[in-house]
Amino acid sequence: MNIVDHGEHVVVVHDDVDLARYVVVSDAPAFEAPKPYLHPLRTLAGDVVTNFRPHDHRWHKGLQLTCTDLSGHNLWGGHTWVDGTGYTALDNLGRMDPEGPITVTSETIEHDLVWRSARDEALVGERRSLRFELLDDKTWALTWTGELRNLTGERLSFGSPATRGLAGSGYSGLWWRGPRSFTGGQVLLPTGQIPASEARGSDAEWLAFVGTHDGVDRSSTLVFEQTLPAERFRTHWFVRSEEFAAVNPSWAFERTFPLEPDETVRIGYRVTIADGALSIEDIERLRSLR
């Protein structure tokens, strides 16, 4: 791995393949709740496994940490779910701004962020670390860890459209949007392959998504898992395959979780990106390598 800092973005390279481009300073309009994101993400073979700003949800940008409902603030982008009314345009769109310098090593990218409201109030301070590692000649992994600290003088509540009344729409937190060609892809849990609609809401230890690429006779597999013990929440999976490819280890699928003033919560996820369609046995072998 070779990590190159270009200022407003950082590139992770291996064998002349740009595996990841981390955009630190987003130029997205306010409607899309600007925040850092990873796009494109590629396999070791060079196949792209993310989508960027799709026409149906322009605020979906590769792989990013986001928050659909933070005490009424929308740091996700787009319209906000209002129970009894539906998705509504509100003046509540925040953003996540980088704060201070970025630290880049041979394996990691680290920096601070401040989550801000539409009125520029500081809501959450985040310390973020992205670690990149090779697992074998077909697989690499990204470990995403962070600390979120309440910067306000009041309790914050992390929620989702589901906790606001839209049953089943518990998306919030780390979000991956896959390529268009991954639509209809396979979803795997430790117990076997399952339709995405049935996997939604599961609290399985890990979830994998297998998709097929256009233009080449290849597939790729992404494996998602929570790596830190749940201090406030346990991951429940929000996943789509039928309409488009997306995976979210949701931190507020069924209920909100609180953060008191000046309190900190730790988060941690791992995304494994592999060439080919992996089996459950393949996935368990890779998990044993960490």
ChimeraX attribute file (.defattr): number of C-alpha atoms within 10 A of each C-alpha:
attribute: neighborCount
match mode: 1-to-1
recipient: residues
	/A:1	17
	/A:2	17
	/A:3	21
	/A:4	16
	/A:5	16
	/A:6	11
	/A:7	11
	/A:8	13
	/A:9	16
	/A:10	19
	/A:11	18
	/A:12	22
	/A:13	16
	/A:14	14
	/A:15	11
	/A:16	11
	/A:17	15
	/A:18	20
	/A:19	27
	/A:20	21
	/A:21	20
	/A:22	23
	/A:23	19
	/A:24	21
	/A:25	16
	/A:26	17
	/A:27	11
	/A:28	15
	/A:29	10
	/A:30	15
	/A:31	21
	/A:32	23
	/A:33	24
	/A:34	23
	/A:35	26
	/A:36	24
	/A:37	23
	/A:38	22
	/A:39	22
	/A:40	21
	/A:41	22
	/A:42	21
	/A:43	24
	/A:44	23
	/A:45	17
	/A:46	15
	/A:47	20
	/A:48	19
	/A:49	29
	/A:50	22
	/A:51	23
	/A:52	19
	/A:53	14
	/A:54	14
	/A:55	8
	/A:56	8
	/A:57	13
	/A:58	14
	/A:59	21
	/A:60	25
	/A:61	24
	/A:62	24
	/A:63	26
	/A:64	19
	/A:65	18
	/A:66	24
	/A:67	26
	/A:68	25
	/A:69	26
	/A:70	22
	/A:71	15
	/A:72	17
	/A:73	23
	/A:74	28
	/A:75	28
	/A:76	30
	/A:77	24
	/A:78	22
	/A:79	18
	/A:80	23
	/A:81	22
	/A:82	15
	/A:83	14
	/A:84	9
	/A:85	7
	/A:86	13
	/A:87	14
	/A:88	12
	/A:89	13
	/A:90	14
	/A:91	14
	/A:92	19
	/A:93	25
	/A:94	28
	/A:95	27
	/A:96	26
	/A:97	19
	/A:98	21
	/A:99	14
	/A:100	9
	/A:101	10
	/A:102	15
	/A:103	12
	/A:104	16
	/A:105	12
	/A:106	13
	/A:107	15
	/A:108	18
	/A:109	21
	/A:110	16
	/A:111	18
	/A:112	18
	/A:113	19
	/A:114	20
	/A:115	25
	/A:116	21
	/A:117	22
	/A:118	16
	/A:119	10
	/A:120	10
	/A:121	13
	/A:122	16
	/A:123	24
	/A:124	24
	/A:125	23
	/A:126	24
	/A:127	17
	/A:128	17
	/A:129	18
	/A:130	19
	/A:131	16
	/A:132	23
	/A:133	16
	/A:134	16
	/A:135	16
	/A:136	12
	/A:137	10
	/A:138	14
	/A:139	20
	/A:140	21
	/A:141	22
	/A:142	19
	/A:143	18
	/A:144	21
	/A:145	19
	/A:146	19
	/A:147	16
	/A:148	21
	/A:149	21
	/A:150	22
	/A:151	22
	/A:152	17
	/A:153	10
	/A:154	12
	/A:155	14
	/A:156	21
	/A:157	18
	/A:158	21
	/A:159	28
	/A:160	33
	/A:161	24
	/A:162	21
	/A:163	20
	/A:164	20
	/A:165	15
	/A:166	16
	/A:167	12
	/A:168	16
	/A:169	21
	/A:170	29
	/A:171	30
	/A:172	26
	/A:173	24
	/A:174	19
	/A:175	24
	/A:176	26
	/A:177	26
	/A:178	28
	/A:179	21
	/A:180	18
	/A:181	16
	/A:182	25
	/A:183	18
	/A:184	18
	/A:185	21
	/A:186	20
	/A:187	26
	/A:188	23
	/A:189	18
	/A:190	14
	/A:191	8
	/A:192	9
	/A:193	16
	/A:194	13
	/A:195	16
	/A:196	23
	/A:197	14
	/A:198	10
	/A:199	20
	/A:200	20
	/A:201	21
	/A:202	17
	/A:203	17
	/A:204	16
	/A:205	15
	/A:206	23
	/A:207	25
	/A:208	24
	/A:209	27
	/A:210	24
	/A:211	26
	/A:212	23
	/A:213	16
	/A:214	13
	/A:215	7
	/A:216	8
	/A:217	8
	/A:218	14
	/A:219	19
	/A:220	24
	/A:221	26
	/A:222	26
	/A:223	23
	/A:224	23
	/A:225	21
	/A:226	23
	/A:227	16
	/A:228	13
	/A:229	12
	/A:230	14
	/A:231	10
	/A:232	14
	/A:233	17
	/A:234	18
	/A:235	22
	/A:236	24
	/A:237	27
	/A:238	25
	/A:239	30
	/A:240	23
	/A:241	21
	/A:242	15
	/A:243	9
	/A:244	18
	/A:245	26
	/A:246	24
	/A:247	27
	/A:248	26
	/A:249	28
	/A:250	27
	/A:251	27
	/A:252	29
	/A:253	30
	/A:254	21
	/A:255	15
	/A:256	20
	/A:257	15
	/A:258	17
	/A:259	20
	/A:260	16
	/A:261	16
	/A:262	15
	/A:263	15
	/A:264	17
	/A:265	16
	/A:266	16
	/A:267	22
	/A:268	19
	/A:269	17
	/A:270	21
	/A:271	22
	/A:272	23
	/A:273	26
	/A:274	27
	/A:275	21
	/A:276	19
	/A:277	17
	/A:278	19
	/A:279	15
	/A:280	16
	/A:281	10
	/A:282	10
	/A:283	20
	/A:284	13
	/A:285	11
	/A:286	18
	/A:287	15
	/A:288	7
	/A:289	8
	/A:290	8
